[in-house]
Amino acid sequence: MLEQGKNYTDLANTKVEFGYLFMIGDHDIEALLKVITDKTTIYFAVHKSSVMMLSPDFNEQNFDFTTETFLDIHG
């Protein structure tokens, strides 16, 4: 989804930060993460084997709230 030279100048300093990463049961993965590039931050959700890019309207406040809520329920 991120390709150097196409949408971003330099992917060398790209960071990934997880809000949470849980293995639920024997095989169900739940995760919320953000990819921070030289131009933007993109948010992703992971459920089982699906990775979904979240809406451009999803922001740091949504990330923090969703992380806190998930950890309150499952942490």
C-alpha positions as a Markdown table, in Angstrom:
| # | Residue | x | y | z |
|---|---|---|---|---|
| 1 | Met | 0.0 | 0.0 | 0.0 |
| 2 | Leu | 3.0 | 2.3 | 0.6 |
| 3 | Glu | 5.4 | 2.5 | -2.3 |
| 4 | Gln | 8.5 | 4.7 | -2.2 |
| 5 | Gly | 8.6 | 7.2 | -5.1 |
| 6 | Lys | 4.9 | 6.8 | -5.9 |
| 7 | Asn | 3.2 | 8.4 | -2.9 |
| 8 | Tyr | 6.1 | 9.0 | -0.5 |
| 9 | Thr | 9.5 | 10.4 | -0.7 |
| 10 | Asp | 11.4 | 8.4 | 1.8 |
| 11 | Leu | 10.2 | 5.2 | 3.4 |
| 12 | Ala | 13.5 | 4.6 | 5.2 |
| 13 | Asn | 12.3 | 6.4 | 8.3 |
| 14 | Thr | 8.8 | 5.0 | 8.3 |
| 15 | Lys | 7.6 | 3.9 | 11.7 |
| 16 | Val | 4.8 | 1.5 | 12.8 |
| 17 | Glu | 3.2 | 2.0 | 16.2 |
| 18 | Phe | 0.6 | -0.4 | 17.6 |
| 19 | Gly | -2.3 | 0.7 | 19.7 |
| 20 | Tyr | -2.8 | -2.9 | 20.6 |
| 21 | Leu | -2.0 | -6.3 | 19.2 |
| 22 | Phe | -4.0 | -9.3 | 20.6 |
| 23 | Met | -4.2 | -12.9 | 19.8 |
| 24 | Ile | -7.7 | -13.8 | 20.8 |
| 25 | Gly | -8.4 | -17.5 | 21.2 |
| 26 | Asp | -6.3 | -19.8 | 19.2 |
| 27 | His | -6.1 | -17.8 | 16.0 |
| 28 | Asp | -8.0 | -14.5 | 15.9 |
| 29 | Ile | -5.8 | -11.5 | 15.7 |
| 30 | Glu | -7.1 | -8.0 | 16.6 |
| 31 | Ala | -4.8 | -5.0 | 16.1 |
| 32 | Leu | -4.9 | -1.3 | 15.6 |
| 33 | Leu | -1.8 | 0.3 | 14.2 |
| 34 | Lys | -0.5 | 3.4 | 12.5 |
| 35 | Val | 2.1 | 3.8 | 9.9 |
| 36 | Ile | 4.0 | 7.1 | 10.1 |
| 37 | Thr | 5.7 | 8.2 | 6.9 |
| 38 | Asp | 7.5 | 11.3 | 5.8 |
| 39 | Lys | 4.2 | 12.8 | 4.6 |
| 40 | Thr | 1.4 | 11.4 | 6.7 |
| 41 | Thr | 0.1 | 9.0 | 9.2 |
| 42 | Ile | -2.1 | 6.1 | 8.0 |
| 43 | Tyr | -4.2 | 4.0 | 10.4 |
| 44 | Phe | -5.0 | 0.3 | 10.0 |
| 45 | Ala | -7.2 | -2.2 | 11.7 |
| 46 | Val | -6.5 | -6.0 | 11.6 |
| 47 | His | -9.2 | -8.6 | 12.2 |
| 48 | Lys | -8.3 | -12.2 | 11.7 |
| 49 | Ser | -6.6 | -12.3 | 8.3 |
| 50 | Ser | -7.9 | -9.0 | 7.1 |
| 51 | Val | -5.9 | -5.7 | 7.1 |
| 52 | Met | -8.1 | -2.6 | 6.5 |
| 53 | Met | -6.9 | 0.9 | 5.9 |
| 54 | Leu | -9.1 | 3.2 | 8.0 |
| 55 | Ser | -10.9 | 6.2 | 6.7 |
| 56 | Pro | -8.8 | 9.4 | 6.2 |
| 57 | Asp | -11.1 | 10.9 | 8.8 |
| 58 | Phe | -9.6 | 8.6 | 11.5 |
| 59 | Asn | -7.1 | 10.6 | 13.5 |
| 60 | Glu | -4.9 | 10.4 | 16.5 |
| 61 | Gln | -7.8 | 11.2 | 18.9 |
| 62 | Asn | -9.8 | 8.3 | 17.4 |
| 63 | Phe | -6.7 | 6.0 | 17.6 |
| 64 | Asp | -6.2 | 6.9 | 21.3 |
| 65 | Phe | -9.9 | 6.4 | 22.2 |
| 66 | Thr | -10.2 | 3.1 | 20.3 |
| 67 | Thr | -7.0 | 1.8 | 21.9 |
| 68 | Glu | -8.1 | 2.8 | 25.4 |
| 69 | Thr | -11.6 | 1.3 | 24.9 |
| 70 | Phe | -10.2 | -2.0 | 23.5 |
| 71 | Leu | -7.7 | -2.3 | 26.4 |
| 72 | Asp | -10.4 | -1.6 | 29.0 |
| 73 | Ile | -12.5 | -4.4 | 27.6 |
| 74 | His | -9.8 | -7.0 | 26.8 |
| 75 | Gly | -6.7 | -5.9 | 28.6 |
